[in-house]
Amino acid sequence: MENKHQYRLAIFASGGGSNARAIFEYFENHSSIKVVLVISNKSQVGVHQVASSYGVESVFLPKSQLSEQDVLLPLLHSRHIDFIVLAGYLLLIPDWLIAAFPDKIFNIHPSLLPKYGGKGMYGHHVHEAVKSNHEKESGMTIHLVNEKFDKGEILFQAKTKVQPEMTADDIAAAVLLLEHENYAITIEKFILGIQNGEITN
């Protein structure tokens, strides 16, 4: 009988959880990848309700505890977490967490990196910058996390045209659709690529 490893994901989120919902849905009945934990730095946000609706444990940790190695690492290890997925998570990931999960933390960014990345560039700030600079296209980037904001290895990008009449909110909605369509499947391809020995540096 084949002993197939099941990879266990933790999602870090700071908001309503629309990307988390898409990830839950994609992996709900997956044979080898399972979301088992949600961690948020905010107690009153929608991602907790989303997690509950899928039967996934969710934990609120204030920012002070998220920066404490002896709080967060034992929690992750006790749930046997293999990979971390950032889904609308706005805090900088500390170096010790990156060291504990090297090339095992995913992030999604609402622009075509390296454009409109870096400190302070998140959410509506990105889309307003795209609009004010009259960009012809925008999109989203899925990348691994390293010690610098939005500088990790890019795994996948998808583009959308920006029409002159589009508002920043319109651009945000178009990019969010791309995120929902591509985040989970990119995570799956990366993890199963590792499993099958296809990932090379």
N, C-alpha and C positions, 0 to 999 in steps of 0.2 A: 504494500500500500504506500502510495506517494505521500511523503510528509511535506506539505506545502506551507511555507512560512506566510503568515499574515502580517503585513506591515501596518503599524498602528500610527495614526495621525493625530496631532493636536493642532487645533486652529486657534490662533491668537486674533482677536478682533476688538475693535473699539466702538462699533456702531450698530446699525440695524441688522446686519448679517445677511444681506442679499447674496453676496458671493459665497458666504458660508452655506446658505441654503442650497445653492447650485451644487456645491461640493458634496453636501450631505446626500442630495438626491442622486448624484452620479455614482457615489460609492455605496449606496444603501445596501445593495445585494451583491457587492463585488466579492469575488472569490478570494482575493489576496490583499486587498487594501480596505481598511476600516477606519472611520473617524470615531475616536473614543473619548475625546476631551475637547472642551472649549475653555479658553482662558481669556478674560477681559479685564481691562483696567478700569472699567466703568460698571457700576452695579445696575443702573436703570437704563439699559439699552436693549434693543430688540433681539440681539444675537442670543441672549439667554432663553427667550421664548422659542426662537427657532430651534435651538439645541434640544429643548425640552420636547418639542413636537416630533423630533426624530429619535427620542430616547437616548440622547447623548448627554453625558455629564457636563455641566458648565460651572465654572468657578470664577468668582470675582476676587481679584487681587489688586489692592491699591498700588499706585506707582511705586511707593516706598518699598513694598514687598517684592515687586517685580524686579527691582534692582538688587535684591538680596539673593546671592547664590545659594545659601543654605535653606532658602524657602522654595525657590522655583525648581531647582534641580531635583530635590527629593520627590516633589510632586510629579514631575515628568517621568522620573525613573520608576516610581511606584506604579505608574500606569503603563510602563513598558513602551514608551513613545519612541518610535523610530524616526519620524520626520515631523517638522513643524511647518505649518502653513500660515502665513500672515495674510489676513483678509480684512483690509481696512483697519490695520493696526498702526497707530501713529507714533509709538515710542521707538527710540533707537534701541536696537538689540545689543545688549552688552557683549563685550569681547569674550567673556567666560562662557556665555551661552553658545556663541559661534564656535568656540573651541570644543565644546561638548557635543555639538551637532555639526561637524564640518561638512559642507556641501549637502546639508540635510535640512536647510531652512529655505522655503520658497517665499517669494514676495511677488505681488502684482502691482504695477505702477501705471497710472492712467495717461501715459504719453509714450511716444516712441523714443525711449532712451537712446543716446545720452541727452536728447533734448528735454528740457523742462523737468530735470531731476534735481536731487540734492535737498538740503535742509530747507524746510518751509514750503517745498513744492509738493503739495498733496491736495486731493479733492478739487474743490472749486478754484483754488489758486492756479492749478495747472490749466484748467479749461479757460479761465479768464485770460491767462497769458497767451494761450494758443489763439484765442479770438482777437486779442488786442494786437498781436503780431501778424494777423491776416494770413495765418498758415493755410495752405491748400489741403493738408491732410493732418490727421492726428491718429491716435490708436492706443494700444496698450502693450506693455512689456511684462513678460514673466521671467524672473531671474532668480538665481541663487543669491543668498545674502552673505555679504562679508562685512568687514569692519567699517565701511564707508556707505553713507546713504546712497542707494540706487547705483552702486558700482560693481555689483557681483556679476558673475557670468550670465549672459543672456541666453535663455532657453528657447524663447518663442516671442514673436511680435506679430500683431495683426493691425491692419490699417483701415481707416475709414475716411472718406472724402469729407472735407469741410466746405460747405457751400457758403457764399457770402452772407446769405440771409440768416444763417444759423446763429442762435445765441449761445452763450457759454453753457446754459442748461441743456440746449439741444445737443451740443457736442458731448456733454457728460453722459446723456442718455445713450447716444450712439456708441460711445466707448464702453459703457457698462454692459451693453449687449454683447460686445466682443469678449469682455471679461467672463461673463457667464458661460459663453459658448466654449471658451478655450482653456480656462484655468484648470479645471479638474482633469481634462484629457491630457494636458501637458504634464501635470503631476504624475498621472498614471504612466505615461510613456517613459518619463525619467526613471521612476521607481522600477518598473518592469524591465527597463533597459539595464539597470544595475543588476537585477536578478538574473538576467540572461547574459550578463557579461559584455553588454554592448557599449557601455559608457567608457570612453577613454579620454585621458587628458591630453 
